[in-house]
Amino acid sequence: MTARRIVLALALVVVLVLAGGYAALSLTGGDAPPPPRPPSGPSGSATGTWRPAGGSFVGYRVDEKYLGVGVRTAVGRTG
């Protein structure tokens, strides 16, 4: 009888872990910053020396699909 209880307890733990992972993926997210707007500066020649302005950054924005849970936007930025 104890072996049966151990198997049932392990099955319950697996179900709870899977349900918790699903809840974490479906309830979190949506905190991605808005896409940047290009600066409105003078348009002219692209030749010469370029210097980044203060507050400049590079980054990426990718839509990720999680096993039927939905699509989330992954955002990474660095100064």
mmCIF file of the N, C-alpha and C atoms, coordinates in Angstrom:
data_MODEL
# 
_entry.id   MODEL 
# 
loop_
_atom_site.group_PDB 
_atom_site.id 
_atom_site.type_symbol 
_atom_site.label_atom_id 
_atom_site.label_alt_id 
_atom_site.label_comp_id 
_atom_site.label_asym_id 
_atom_site.label_entity_id 
_atom_site.label_seq_id 
_atom_site.pdbx_PDB_ins_code 
_atom_site.Cartn_x 
_atom_site.Cartn_y 
_atom_site.Cartn_z 
_atom_site.occupancy 
_atom_site.B_iso_or_equiv 
_atom_site.pdbx_formal_charge 
_atom_site.auth_seq_id 
_atom_site.auth_comp_id 
_atom_site.auth_asym_id 
_atom_site.auth_atom_id 
_atom_site.pdbx_PDB_model_num 
ATOM 1   N N  . MET A 1 1  ? 0.812  -1.195 0.000   1.00 0.00 ? 1  MET A N  1 
ATOM 2   C CA . MET A 1 1  ? 0.000  0.000  0.000   1.00 0.00 ? 1  MET A CA 1 
ATOM 3   C C  . MET A 1 1  ? 0.857  1.261  0.000   1.00 0.00 ? 1  MET A C  1 
ATOM 4   N N  . THR A 1 2  ? 2.020  1.227  0.604   1.00 0.00 ? 2  THR A N  1 
ATOM 5   C CA . THR A 1 2  ? 2.860  2.419  0.664   1.00 0.00 ? 2  THR A CA 1 
ATOM 6   C C  . THR A 1 2  ? 3.454  2.764  -0.697  1.00 0.00 ? 2  THR A C  1 
ATOM 7   N N  . ALA A 1 3  ? 3.742  1.752  -1.507  1.00 0.00 ? 3  ALA A N  1 
ATOM 8   C CA . ALA A 1 3  ? 4.283  2.022  -2.843  1.00 0.00 ? 3  ALA A CA 1 
ATOM 9   C C  . ALA A 1 3  ? 3.234  2.758  -3.688  1.00 0.00 ? 3  ALA A C  1 
ATOM 10  N N  . ARG A 1 4  ? 1.985  2.371  -3.522  1.00 0.00 ? 4  ARG A N  1 
ATOM 11  C CA . ARG A 1 4  ? 0.907  3.034  -4.267  1.00 0.00 ? 4  ARG A CA 1 
ATOM 12  C C  . ARG A 1 4  ? 0.789  4.501  -3.846  1.00 0.00 ? 4  ARG A C  1 
ATOM 13  N N  . ARG A 1 5  ? 0.912  4.769  -2.568  1.00 0.00 ? 5  ARG A N  1 
ATOM 14  C CA . ARG A 1 5  ? 0.846  6.151  -2.076  1.00 0.00 ? 5  ARG A CA 1 
ATOM 15  C C  . ARG A 1 5  ? 2.011  6.982  -2.603  1.00 0.00 ? 5  ARG A C  1 
ATOM 16  N N  . ILE A 1 6  ? 3.187  6.378  -2.668  1.00 0.00 ? 6  ILE A N  1 
ATOM 17  C CA . ILE A 1 6  ? 4.356  7.090  -3.186  1.00 0.00 ? 6  ILE A CA 1 
ATOM 18  C C  . ILE A 1 6  ? 4.145  7.449  -4.654  1.00 0.00 ? 6  ILE A C  1 
ATOM 19  N N  . VAL A 1 7  ? 3.649  6.518  -5.432  1.00 0.00 ? 7  VAL A N  1 
ATOM 20  C CA . VAL A 1 7  ? 3.391  6.779  -6.852  1.00 0.00 ? 7  VAL A CA 1 
ATOM 21  C C  . VAL A 1 7  ? 2.337  7.869  -7.013  1.00 0.00 ? 7  VAL A C  1 
ATOM 22  N N  . LEU A 1 8  ? 1.276  7.814  -6.230  1.00 0.00 ? 8  LEU A N  1 
ATOM 23  C CA . LEU A 1 8  ? 0.236  8.844  -6.299  1.00 0.00 ? 8  LEU A CA 1 
ATOM 24  C C  . LEU A 1 8  ? 0.773  10.212 -5.875  1.00 0.00 ? 8  LEU A C  1 
ATOM 25  N N  . ALA A 1 9  ? 1.610  10.226 -4.847  1.00 0.00 ? 9  ALA A N  1 
ATOM 26  C CA . ALA A 1 9  ? 2.199  11.493 -4.394  1.00 0.00 ? 9  ALA A CA 1 
ATOM 27  C C  . ALA A 1 9  ? 3.105  12.081 -5.464  1.00 0.00 ? 9  ALA A C  1 
ATOM 28  N N  . LEU A 1 10 ? 3.906  11.246 -6.120  1.00 0.00 ? 10 LEU A N  1 
ATOM 29  C CA . LEU A 1 10 ? 4.777  11.725 -7.200  1.00 0.00 ? 10 LEU A CA 1 
ATOM 30  C C  . LEU A 1 10 ? 3.955  12.240 -8.383  1.00 0.00 ? 10 LEU A C  1 
ATOM 31  N N  . ALA A 1 11 ? 2.888  11.542 -8.717  1.00 0.00 ? 11 ALA A N  1 
ATOM 32  C CA . ALA A 1 11 ? 2.020  11.998 -9.809  1.00 0.00 ? 11 ALA A CA 1 
ATOM 33  C C  . ALA A 1 11 ? 1.384  13.343 -9.457  1.00 0.00 ? 11 ALA A C  1 
ATOM 34  N N  . LEU A 1 12 ? 0.983  13.509 -8.216  1.00 0.00 ? 12 LEU A N  1 
ATOM 35  C CA . LEU A 1 12 ? 0.406  14.779 -7.778  1.00 0.00 ? 12 LEU A CA 1 
ATOM 36  C C  . LEU A 1 12 ? 1.432  15.904 -7.852  1.00 0.00 ? 12 LEU A C  1 
ATOM 37  N N  . VAL A 1 13 ? 2.665  15.626 -7.460  1.00 0.00 ? 13 VAL A N  1 
ATOM 38  C CA . VAL A 1 13 ? 3.728  16.635 -7.534  1.00 0.00 ? 13 VAL A CA 1 
ATOM 39  C C  . VAL A 1 13 ? 3.970  17.039 -8.989  1.00 0.00 ? 13 VAL A C  1 
ATOM 40  N N  . VAL A 1 14 ? 4.005  16.077 -9.893  1.00 0.00 ? 14 VAL A N  1 
ATOM 41  C CA . VAL A 1 14 ? 4.215  16.378 -11.304 1.00 0.00 ? 14 VAL A CA 1 
ATOM 42  C C  . VAL A 1 14 ? 3.081  17.251 -11.842 1.00 0.00 ? 14 VAL A C  1 
ATOM 43  N N  . VAL A 1 15 ? 1.861  16.918 -11.503 1.00 0.00 ? 15 VAL A N  1 
ATOM 44  C CA . VAL A 1 15 ? 0.712  17.706 -11.960 1.00 0.00 ? 15 VAL A CA 1 
ATOM 45  C C  . VAL A 1 15 ? 0.785  19.126 -11.404 1.00 0.00 ? 15 VAL A C  1 
ATOM 46  N N  . LEU A 1 16 ? 1.131  19.270 -10.146 1.00 0.00 ? 16 LEU A N  1 
ATOM 47  C CA . LEU A 1 16 ? 1.224  20.600 -9.537  1.00 0.00 ? 16 LEU A CA 1 
ATOM 48  C C  . LEU A 1 16 ? 2.348  21.432 -10.161 1.00 0.00 ? 16 LEU A C  1 
ATOM 49  N N  . VAL A 1 17 ? 3.472  20.801 -10.462 1.00 0.00 ? 17 VAL A N  1 
ATOM 50  C CA . VAL A 1 17 ? 4.578  21.526 -11.097 1.00 0.00 ? 17 VAL A CA 1 
ATOM 51  C C  . VAL A 1 17 ? 4.182  21.984 -12.497 1.00 0.00 ? 17 VAL A C  1 
ATOM 52  N N  . LEU A 1 18 ? 3.545  21.105 -13.258 1.00 0.00 ? 18 LEU A N  1 
ATOM 53  C CA . LEU A 1 18 ? 3.109  21.486 -14.604 1.00 0.00 ? 18 LEU A CA 1 
ATOM 54  C C  . LEU A 1 18 ? 2.060  22.593 -14.561 1.00 0.00 ? 18 LEU A C  1 
ATOM 55  N N  . ALA A 1 19 ? 1.124  22.489 -13.645 1.00 0.00 ? 19 ALA A N  1 
ATOM 56  C CA . ALA A 1 19 ? 0.096  23.529 -13.511 1.00 0.00 ? 19 ALA A CA 1 
ATOM 57  C C  . ALA A 1 19 ? 0.718  24.852 -13.074 1.00 0.00 ? 19 ALA A C  1 
ATOM 58  N N  . GLY A 1 20 ? 1.687  24.808 -12.181 1.00 0.00 ? 20 GLY A N  1 
ATOM 59  C CA . GLY A 1 20 ? 2.368  26.025 -11.745 1.00 0.00 ? 20 GLY A CA 1 
ATOM 60  C C  . GLY A 1 20 ? 3.153  26.674 -12.871 1.00 0.00 ? 20 GLY A C  1 
ATOM 61  N N  . GLY A 1 21 ? 3.829  25.873 -13.679 1.00 0.00 ? 21 GLY A N  1 
ATOM 62  C CA . GLY A 1 21 ? 4.557  26.411 -14.828 1.00 0.00 ? 21 GLY A CA 1 
ATOM 63  C C  . GLY A 1 21 ? 3.624  27.049 -15.839 1.00 0.00 ? 21 GLY A C  1 
ATOM 64  N N  . TYR A 1 22 ? 2.517  26.401 -16.104 1.00 0.00 ? 22 TYR A N  1 
ATOM 65  C CA . TYR A 1 22 ? 1.525  26.966 -17.030 1.00 0.00 ? 22 TYR A CA 1 
ATOM 66  C C  . TYR A 1 22 ? 0.976  28.283 -16.495 1.00 0.00 ? 22 TYR A C  1 
ATOM 67  N N  . ALA A 1 23 ? 0.666  28.319 -15.206 1.00 0.00 ? 23 ALA A N  1 
ATOM 68  C CA . ALA A 1 23 ? 0.141  29.551 -14.604 1.00 0.00 ? 23 ALA A CA 1 
ATOM 69  C C  . ALA A 1 23 ? 1.180  30.662 -14.653 1.00 0.00 ? 23 ALA A C  1 
ATOM 70  N N  . ALA A 1 24 ? 2.432  30.332 -14.390 1.00 0.00 ? 24 ALA A N  1 
ATOM 71  C CA . ALA A 1 24 ? 3.492  31.348 -14.419 1.00 0.00 ? 24 ALA A CA 1 
ATOM 72  C C  . ALA A 1 24 ? 3.645  31.933 -15.822 1.00 0.00 ? 24 ALA A C  1 
ATOM 73  N N  . LEU A 1 25 ? 3.579  31.098 -16.839 1.00 0.00 ? 25 LEU A N  1 
ATOM 74  C CA . LEU A 1 25 ? 3.716  31.595 -18.213 1.00 0.00 ? 25 LEU A CA 1 
ATOM 75  C C  . LEU A 1 25 ? 2.498  32.389 -18.662 1.00 0.00 ? 25 LEU A C  1 
ATOM 76  N N  . SER A 1 26 ? 1.329  31.960 -18.251 1.00 0.00 ? 26 SER A N  1 
ATOM 77  C CA . SER A 1 26 ? 0.125  32.627 -18.741 1.00 0.00 ? 26 SER A CA 1 
ATOM 78  C C  . SER A 1 26 ? -0.217 33.887 -17.957 1.00 0.00 ? 26 SER A C  1 
ATOM 79  N N  . LEU A 1 27 ? 0.226  33.991 -16.718 1.00 0.00 ? 27 LEU A N  1 
ATOM 80  C CA . LEU A 1 27 ? -0.132 35.152 -15.903 1.00 0.00 ? 27 LEU A CA 1 
ATOM 81  C C  . LEU A 1 27 ? 0.938  36.238 -15.890 1.00 0.00 ? 27 LEU A C  1 
ATOM 82  N N  . THR A 1 28 ? 2.160  35.912 -16.270 1.00 0.00 ? 28 THR A N  1 
ATOM 83  C CA . THR A 1 28 ? 3.235  36.907 -16.264 1.00 0.00 ? 28 THR A CA 1 
ATOM 84  C C  . THR A 1 28 ? 3.437  37.456 -17.667 1.00 0.00 ? 28 THR A C  1 
ATOM 85  N N  . GLY A 1 29 ? 4.199  38.490 -17.755 1.00 0.00 ? 29 GLY A N  1 
ATOM 86  C CA . GLY A 1 29 ? 4.505  39.097 -19.052 1.00 0.00 ? 29 GLY A CA 1 
ATOM 87  C C  . GLY A 1 29 ? 3.773  40.408 -19.220 1.00 0.00 ? 29 GLY A C  1 
ATOM 88  N N  . GLY A 1 30 ? 3.915  40.992 -20.372 1.00 0.00 ? 30 GLY A N  1 
ATOM 89  C CA . GLY A 1 30 ? 3.252  42.244 -20.651 1.00 0.00 ? 30 GLY A CA 1 
ATOM 90  C C  . GLY A 1 30 ? 3.984  43.447 -20.080 1.00 0.00 ? 30 GLY A C  1 
ATOM 91  N N  . ASP A 1 31 ? 5.229  43.255 -19.631 1.00 0.00 ? 31 ASP A N  1 
ATOM 92  C CA . ASP A 1 31 ? 5.972  44.367 -19.064 1.00 0.00 ? 31 ASP A CA 1 
ATOM 93  C C  . ASP A 1 31 ? 7.052  44.888 -20.009 1.00 0.00 ? 31 ASP A C  1 
ATOM 94  N N  . ALA A 1 32 ? 6.947  44.563 -21.277 1.00 0.00 ? 32 ALA A N  1 
ATOM 95  C CA . ALA A 1 32 ? 7.926  45.025 -22.255 1.00 0.00 ? 32 ALA A CA 1 
ATOM 96  C C  . ALA A 1 32 ? 7.785  46.529 -22.469 1.00 0.00 ? 32 ALA A C  1 
ATOM 97  N N  . PRO A 1 33 ? 8.920  47.223 -22.562 1.00 0.00 ? 33 PRO A N  1 
ATOM 98  C CA . PRO A 1 33 ? 8.837  48.659 -22.818 1.00 0.00 ? 33 PRO A CA 1 
ATOM 99  C C  . PRO A 1 33 ? 8.300  48.920 -24.220 1.00 0.00 ? 33 PRO A C  1 
ATOM 100 N N  . PRO A 1 34 ? 7.729  50.100 -24.450 1.00 0.00 ? 34 PRO A N  1 
ATOM 101 C CA . PRO A 1 34 ? 7.225  50.405 -25.786 1.00 0.00 ? 34 PRO A CA 1 
ATOM 102 C C  . PRO A 1 34 ? 8.361  50.516 -26.783 1.00 0.00 ? 34 PRO A C  1 
ATOM 103 N N  . PRO A 1 35 ? 8.097  50.253 -28.058 1.00 0.00 ? 35 PRO A N  1 
ATOM 104 C CA . PRO A 1 35 ? 9.141  50.394 -29.067 1.00 0.00 ? 35 PRO A CA 1 
ATOM 105 C C  . PRO A 1 35 ? 9.642  51.839 -29.122 1.00 0.00 ? 35 PRO A C  1 
ATOM 106 N N  . PRO A 1 36 ? 10.934 52.027 -29.374 1.00 0.00 ? 36 PRO A N  1 
ATOM 107 C CA . PRO A 1 36 ? 11.475 53.380 -29.452 1.00 0.00 ? 36 PRO A CA 1 
ATOM 108 C C  . PRO A 1 36 ? 11.006 54.098 -30.708 1.00 0.00 ? 36 PRO A C  1 
ATOM 109 N N  . ARG A 1 37 ? 10.965 55.398 -30.621 1.00 0.00 ? 37 ARG A N  1 
ATOM 110 C CA . ARG A 1 37 ? 10.647 56.222 -31.790 1.00 0.00 ? 37 ARG A CA 1 
ATOM 111 C C  . ARG A 1 37 ? 11.941 56.786 -32.347 1.00 0.00 ? 37 ARG A C  1 
ATOM 112 N N  . PRO A 1 38 ? 12.095 56.806 -33.652 1.00 0.00 ? 38 PRO A N  1 
ATOM 113 C CA . PRO A 1 38 ? 13.325 57.371 -34.218 1.00 0.00 ? 38 PRO A CA 1 
ATOM 114 C C  . PRO A 1 38 ? 13.402 58.868 -33.920 1.00 0.00 ? 38 PRO A C  1 
ATOM 115 N N  . PRO A 1 39 ? 14.605 59.363 -33.698 1.00 0.00 ? 39 PRO A N  1 
ATOM 116 C CA . PRO A 1 39 ? 14.746 60.787 -33.418 1.00 0.00 ? 39 PRO A CA 1 
ATOM 117 C C  . PRO A 1 39 ? 14.359 61.628 -34.625 1.00 0.00 ? 39 PRO A C  1 
ATOM 118 N N  . SER A 1 40 ? 13.832 62.785 -34.358 1.00 0.00 ? 40 SER A N  1 
ATOM 119 C CA . SER A 1 40 ? 13.470 63.684 -35.454 1.00 0.00 ? 40 SER A CA 1 
ATOM 120 C C  . SER A 1 40 ? 14.558 64.747 -35.555 1.00 0.00 ? 40 SER A C  1 
ATOM 121 N N  . GLY A 1 41 ? 15.564 64.433 -36.315 1.00 0.00 ? 41 GLY A N  1 
ATOM 122 C CA . GLY A 1 41 ? 16.680 65.352 -36.495 1.00 0.00 ? 41 GLY A CA 1 
ATOM 123 C C  . GLY A 1 41 ? 16.839 65.706 -37.955 1.00 0.00 ? 41 GLY A C  1 
ATOM 124 N N  . PRO A 1 42 ? 17.856 66.463 -38.248 1.00 0.00 ? 42 PRO A N  1 
ATOM 125 C CA . PRO A 1 42 ? 18.082 66.831 -39.648 1.00 0.00 ? 42 PRO A CA 1 
ATOM 126 C C  . PRO A 1 42 ? 18.442 65.602 -40.476 1.00 0.00 ? 42 PRO A C  1 
ATOM 127 N N  . SER A 1 43 ? 17.877 65.509 -41.635 1.00 0.00 ? 43 SER A N  1 
ATOM 128 C CA . SER A 1 43 ? 18.232 64.406 -42.523 1.00 0.00 ? 43 SER A CA 1 
ATOM 129 C C  . SER A 1 43 ? 19.233 64.938 -43.536 1.00 0.00 ? 43 SER A C  1 
ATOM 130 N N  . GLY A 1 44 ? 20.269 64.190 -43.707 1.00 0.00 ? 44 GLY A N  1 
ATOM 131 C CA . GLY A 1 44 ? 21.299 64.652 -44.639 1.00 0.00 ? 44 GLY A CA 1 
ATOM 132 C C  . GLY A 1 44 ? 22.209 63.505 -44.998 1.00 0.00 ? 44 GLY A C  1 
ATOM 133 N N  . SER A 1 45 ? 23.439 63.828 -45.205 1.00 0.00 ? 45 SER A N  1 
ATOM 134 C CA . SER A 1 45 ? 24.422 62.839 -45.616 1.00 0.00 ? 45 SER A CA 1 
ATOM 135 C C  . SER A 1 45 ? 24.772 61.927 -44.449 1.00 0.00 ? 45 SER A C  1 
ATOM 136 N N  . ALA A 1 46 ? 25.033 60.667 -44.747 1.00 0.00 ? 46 ALA A N  1 
ATOM 137 C CA . ALA A 1 46 ? 25.413 59.698 -43.731 1.00 0.00 ? 46 ALA A CA 1 
ATOM 138 C C  . ALA A 1 46 ? 26.928 59.573 -43.629 1.00 0.00 ? 46 ALA A C  1 
ATOM 139 N N  . THR A 1 47 ? 27.647 60.433 -44.296 1.00 0.00 ? 47 THR A N  1 
ATOM 140 C CA . THR A 1 47 ? 29.110 60.376 -44.248 1.00 0.00 ? 47 THR A CA 1 
ATOM 141 C C  . THR A 1 47 ? 29.618 61.207 -43.089 1.00 0.00 ? 47 THR A C  1 
ATOM 142 N N  . GLY A 1 48 ? 30.826 60.912 -42.658 1.00 0.00 ? 48 GLY A N  1 
ATOM 143 C CA . GLY A 1 48 ? 31.432 61.678 -41.583 1.00 0.00 ? 48 GLY A CA 1 
ATOM 144 C C  . GLY A 1 48 ? 31.574 60.849 -40.323 1.00 0.00 ? 48 GLY A C  1 
ATOM 145 N N  . THR A 1 49 ? 31.788 61.517 -39.226 1.00 0.00 ? 49 THR A N  1 
ATOM 146 C CA . THR A 1 49 ? 31.969 60.847 -37.937 1.00 0.00 ? 49 THR A CA 1 
ATOM 147 C C  . THR A 1 49 ? 30.640 60.783 -37.205 1.00 0.00 ? 49 THR A C  1 
ATOM 148 N N  . TRP A 1 50 ? 30.322 59.593 -36.729 1.00 0.00 ? 50 TRP A N  1 
ATOM 149 C CA . TRP A 1 50 ? 29.076 59.398 -35.980 1.00 0.00 ? 50 TRP A CA 1 
ATOM 150 C C  . TRP A 1 50 ? 29.401 59.267 -34.505 1.00 0.00 ? 50 TRP A C  1 
ATOM 151 N N  . ARG A 1 51 ? 28.626 59.924 -33.690 1.00 0.00 ? 51 ARG A N  1 
ATOM 152 C CA . ARG A 1 51 ? 28.755 59.786 -32.240 1.00 0.00 ? 51 ARG A CA 1 
ATOM 153 C C  . ARG A 1 51 ? 27.357 59.547 -31.670 1.00 0.00 ? 51 ARG A C  1 
ATOM 154 N N  . PRO A 1 52 ? 27.219 58.530 -30.815 1.00 0.00 ? 52 PRO A N  1 
ATOM 155 C CA . PRO A 1 52 ? 25.887 58.273 -30.247 1.00 0.00 ? 52 PRO A CA 1 
ATOM 156 C C  . PRO A 1 52 ? 25.485 59.398 -29.298 1.00 0.00 ? 52 PRO A C  1 
ATOM 157 N N  . ALA A 1 53 ? 24.215 59.713 -29.323 1.00 0.00 ? 53 ALA A N  1 
ATOM 158 C CA . ALA A 1 53 ? 23.686 60.734 -28.432 1.00 0.00 ? 53 ALA A CA 1 
ATOM 159 C C  . ALA A 1 53 ? 23.518 60.151 -27.029 1.00 0.00 ? 53 ALA A C  1 
ATOM 160 N N  . GLY A 1 54 ? 23.432 61.014 -26.046 1.00 0.00 ? 54 GLY A N  1 
ATOM 161 C CA . GLY A 1 54 ? 23.201 60.552 -24.677 1.00 0.00 ? 54 GLY A CA 1 
ATOM 162 C C  . GLY A 1 54 ? 21.869 59.819 -24.585 1.00 0.00 ? 54 GLY A C  1 
ATOM 163 N N  . GLY A 1 55 ? 21.844 58.729 -23.845 1.00 0.00 ? 55 GLY A N  1 
ATOM 164 C CA . GLY A 1 55 ? 20.616 57.948 -23.707 1.00 0.00 ? 55 GLY A CA 1 
ATOM 165 C C  . GLY A 1 55 ? 20.389 56.970 -24.845 1.00 0.00 ? 55 GLY A C  1 
ATOM 166 N N  . SER A 1 56 ? 21.394 56.815 -25.707 1.00 0.00 ? 56 SER A N  1 
ATOM 167 C CA . SER A 1 56 ? 21.263 55.877 -26.819 1.00 0.00 ? 56 SER A CA 1 
ATOM 168 C C  . SER A 1 56 ? 21.361 54.445 -26.310 1.00 0.00 ? 56 SER A C  1 
ATOM 169 N N  . PHE A 1 57 ? 20.786 53.529 -27.052 1.00 0.00 ? 57 PHE A N  1 
ATOM 170 C CA . PHE A 1 57 ? 20.858 52.124 -26.695 1.00 0.00 ? 57 PHE A CA 1 
ATOM 171 C C  . PHE A 1 57 ? 20.697 51.278 -27.944 1.00 0.00 ? 57 PHE A C  1 
ATOM 172 N N  . VAL A 1 58 ? 21.065 50.034 -27.816 1.00 0.00 ? 58 VAL A N  1 
ATOM 173 C CA . VAL A 1 58 ? 20.786 49.042 -28.850 1.00 0.00 ? 58 VAL A CA 1 
ATOM 174 C C  . VAL A 1 58 ? 19.946 47.954 -28.205 1.00 0.00 ? 58 VAL A C  1 
ATOM 175 N N  . GLY A 1 59 ? 19.154 47.285 -29.008 1.00 0.00 ? 59 GLY A N  1 
ATOM 176 C CA . GLY A 1 59 ? 18.308 46.250 -28.432 1.00 0.00 ? 59 GLY A CA 1 
ATOM 177 C C  . GLY A 1 59 ? 17.641 45.394 -29.477 1.00 0.00 ? 59 GLY A C  1 
ATOM 178 N N  . TYR A 1 60 ? 16.809 44.506 -28.996 1.00 0.00 ? 60 TYR A N  1 
ATOM 179 C CA . TYR A 1 60 ? 16.049 43.617 -29.874 1.00 0.00 ? 60 TYR A CA 1 
ATOM 180 C C  . TYR A 1 60 ? 14.650 43.429 -29.311 1.00 0.00 ? 60 TYR A C  1 
ATOM 181 N N  . ARG A 1 61 ? 13.751 43.000 -30.153 1.00 0.00 ? 61 ARG A N  1 
ATOM 182 C CA . ARG A 1 61 ? 12.367 42.717 -29.777 1.00 0.00 ? 61 ARG A CA 1 
ATOM 183 C C  . ARG A 1 61 ? 11.936 41.503 -30.603 1.00 0.00 ? 61 ARG A C  1 
ATOM 184 N N  . VAL A 1 62 ? 11.591 40.402 -29.915 1.00 0.00 ? 62 VAL A N  1 
ATOM 185 C CA . VAL A 1 62 ? 11.260 39.144 -30.579 1.00 0.00 ? 62 VAL A CA 1 
ATOM 186 C C  . VAL A 1 62 ? 9.970  38.593 -29.990 1.00 0.00 ? 62 VAL A C  1 
ATOM 187 N N  . ASP A 1 63 ? 9.046  38.144 -30.834 1.00 0.00 ? 63 ASP A N  1 
ATOM 188 C CA . ASP A 1 63 ? 7.842  37.466 -30.361 1.00 0.00 ? 63 ASP A CA 1 
ATOM 189 C C  . ASP A 1 63 ? 8.160  35.991 -30.172 1.00 0.00 ? 63 ASP A C  1 
ATOM 190 N N  . GLU A 1 64 ? 7.874  35.470 -28.972 1.00 0.00 ? 64 GLU A N  1 
ATOM 191 C CA . GLU A 1 64 ? 8.125  34.069 -28.651 1.00 0.00 ? 64 GLU A CA 1 
ATOM 192 C C  . GLU A 1 64 ? 6.803  33.357 -28.417 1.00 0.00 ? 64 GLU A C  1 
ATOM 193 N N  . LYS A 1 65 ? 6.701  32.137 -28.904 1.00 0.00 ? 65 LYS A N  1 
ATOM 194 C CA . LYS A 1 65 ? 5.494  31.341 -28.711 1.00 0.00 ? 65 LYS A CA 1 
ATOM 195 C C  . LYS A 1 65 ? 5.808  30.216 -27.731 1.00 0.00 ? 65 LYS A C  1 
ATOM 196 N N  . TYR A 1 66 ? 5.016  30.111 -26.656 1.00 0.00 ? 66 TYR A N  1 
ATOM 197 C CA . TYR A 1 66 ? 5.251  29.139 -25.600 1.00 0.00 ? 66 TYR A CA 1 
ATOM 198 C C  . TYR A 1 66 ? 4.221  28.027 -25.627 1.00 0.00 ? 66 TYR A C  1 
ATOM 199 N N  . LEU A 1 67 ? 4.498  26.943 -26.250 1.00 0.00 ? 67 LEU A N  1 
ATOM 200 C CA . LEU A 1 67 ? 3.719  25.699 -26.164 1.00 0.00 ? 67 LEU A CA 1 
ATOM 201 C C  . LEU A 1 67 ? 2.209  25.896 -26.058 1.00 0.00 ? 67 LEU A C  1 
ATOM 202 N N  . GLY A 1 68 ? 1.671  26.734 -26.869 1.00 0.00 ? 68 GLY A N  1 
ATOM 203 C CA . GLY A 1 68 ? 0.239  26.943 -26.857 1.00 0.00 ? 68 GLY A CA 1 
ATOM 204 C C  . GLY A 1 68 ? -0.251 27.893 -25.783 1.00 0.00 ? 68 GLY A C  1 
ATOM 205 N N  . VAL A 1 69 ? 0.624  28.392 -24.930 1.00 0.00 ? 69 VAL A N  1 
ATOM 206 C CA . VAL A 1 69 ? 0.214  29.327 -23.878 1.00 0.00 ? 69 VAL A CA 1 
ATOM 207 C C  . VAL A 1 69 ? -0.067 30.680 -24.475 1.00 0.00 ? 69 VAL A C  1 
ATOM 208 N N  . GLY A 1 70 ? 0.701  31.054 -25.482 1.00 0.00 ? 70 GLY A N  1 
ATOM 209 C CA . GLY A 1 70 ? 0.508  32.336 -26.127 1.00 0.00 ? 70 GLY A CA 1 
ATOM 210 C C  . GLY A 1 70 ? 1.823  32.919 -26.590 1.00 0.00 ? 70 GLY A C  1 
ATOM 211 N N  . VAL A 1 71 ? 1.737  34.074 -27.145 1.00 0.00 ? 71 VAL A N  1 
ATOM 212 C CA . VAL A 1 71 ? 2.911  34.753 -27.668 1.00 0.00 ? 71 VAL A CA 1 
ATOM 213 C C  . VAL A 1 71 ? 3.309  35.865 -26.704 1.00 0.00 ? 71 VAL A C  1 
ATOM 214 N N  . ARG A 1 72 ? 4.564  35.908 -26.361 1.00 0.00 ? 72 ARG A N  1 
ATOM 215 C CA . ARG A 1 72 ? 5.105  36.962 -25.494 1.00 0.00 ? 72 ARG A CA 1 
ATOM 216 C C  . ARG A 1 72 ? 6.192  37.680 -26.273 1.00 0.00 ? 72 ARG A C  1 
ATOM 217 N N  . THR A 1 73 ? 6.395  38.933 -25.963 1.00 0.00 ? 73 THR A N  1 
ATOM 218 C CA . THR A 1 73 ? 7.438  39.715 -26.607 1.00 0.00 ? 73 THR A CA 1 
ATOM 219 C C  . THR A 1 73 ? 8.638  39.775 -25.684 1.00 0.00 ? 73 THR A C  1 
ATOM 220 N N  . ALA A 1 74 ? 9.767  39.235 -26.162 1.00 0.00 ? 74 ALA A N  1 
ATOM 221 C CA . ALA A 1 74 ? 11.025 39.308 -25.404 1.00 0.00 ? 74 ALA A CA 1 
ATOM 222 C C  . ALA A 1 74 ? 11.757 40.556 -25.854 1.00 0.00 ? 74 ALA A C  1 
ATOM 223 N N  . VAL A 1 75 ? 12.226 41.345 -24.893 1.00 0.00 ? 75 VAL A N  1 
ATOM 224 C CA . VAL A 1 75 ? 12.909 42.589 -25.190 1.00 0.00 ? 75 VAL A CA 1 
ATOM 225 C C  . VAL A 1 75 ? 14.229 42.606 -24.454 1.00 0.00 ? 75 VAL A C  1 
ATOM 226 N N  . GLY A 1 76 ? 15.291 42.980 -25.160 1.00 0.00 ? 76 GLY A N  1 
ATOM 227 C CA . GLY A 1 76 ? 16.594 43.141 -24.549 1.00 0.00 ? 76 GLY A CA 1 
ATOM 228 C C  . GLY A 1 76 ? 17.190 44.471 -24.976 1.00 0.00 ? 76 GLY A C  1 
ATOM 229 N N  . ARG A 1 77 ? 17.781 45.186 -24.033 1.00 0.00 ? 77 ARG A N  1 
ATOM 230 C CA . ARG A 1 77 ? 18.389 46.490 -24.337 1.00 0.00 ? 77 ARG A CA 1 
ATOM 231 C C  . ARG A 1 77 ? 19.688 46.633 -23.547 1.00 0.00 ? 77 ARG A C  1 
ATOM 232 N N  . THR A 1 78 ? 20.612 47.376 -24.125 1.00 0.00 ? 78 THR A N  1 
ATOM 233 C CA . THR A 1 78 ? 21.839 47.720 -23.434 1.00 0.00 ? 78 THR A CA 1 
ATOM 234 C C  . THR A 1 78 ? 22.261 49.109 -23.867 1.00 0.00 ? 78 THR A C  1 
ATOM 235 N N  . GLY A 1 79 ? 22.852 49.840 -22.956 1.00 0.00 ? 79 GLY A N  1 
ATOM 236 C CA . GLY A 1 79 ? 23.301 51.198 -23.236 1.00 0.00 ? 79 GLY A CA 1 
ATOM 237 C C  . GLY A 1 79 ? 24.595 51.249 -23.993 1.00 0.00 ? 79 GLY A C  1 
# 
